[in-house]
Amino acid sequence: MIQARTRSGAPAGCTGCGTLSEWMHSRYVRHLADAALGGRPVRIDLSVRRLYCENSACPKMTFAEQVPGLTVRYQRRTPLLQHLVEAVGVVLAGRGGARMLRILNISLSRCTVLAQLMRVPLPPLVTPRVLGVDDFALYADTYGTLLVDADTRLPLTLWEGRDAEQLSRWLRGHPGVEIACRDGSLTYRQGTADGAPEAVQVSDRFHLWQGLSRRVQEIAATHRGCLPTLFLPPRQPSPSS
């Protein structure tokens, strides 16, 4: 456990308008969890000030000071620990992330890890050069469409249904796709042709192997009756002299 306090004479910026103030209202202690040190969990008890805002036009009467790099509003974890929890959640999700954090002496439930993962902002959408298009089953006979950046393998967006108009509308709103990697669906072929007529349409590796295996299976089933004739009868052993 580490005990610390902020300096009383240092001005702090209002969290509402940014006006600096030294007029202290009171103090209170914030309990911050930090990353483990030497294999032991760390908690920081930080005494911070609550200050009056000296800007009469600001809707805030008082505000709590923040320490850059150590505190975030309404957060009980330091930015270092928060970044670690988010990184583990991105890689291992809820249950696996909770187990990994337990090894690092950070006790969080899988639900908490998932909640922190849902708070991570999505990266800005950049139109990919190679777009992957495929469907997935939501439940029973209800399907959805998933768009993936084939270069980075990161998902871009998804929607319910397998509609060519939705795909073409998305492609028209995001010009620049050079290659569309899709399955053999006629719907996706039409949607790609309408939305990005200049893009080259190819099949991905999975659907190529899937189509090849199905074709081989159909040929083998069709000529099943001919297969026994291809095998020579076993040779009779010669009589011993």
Disulfide bonds with the S-S distance in Angstrom:
none
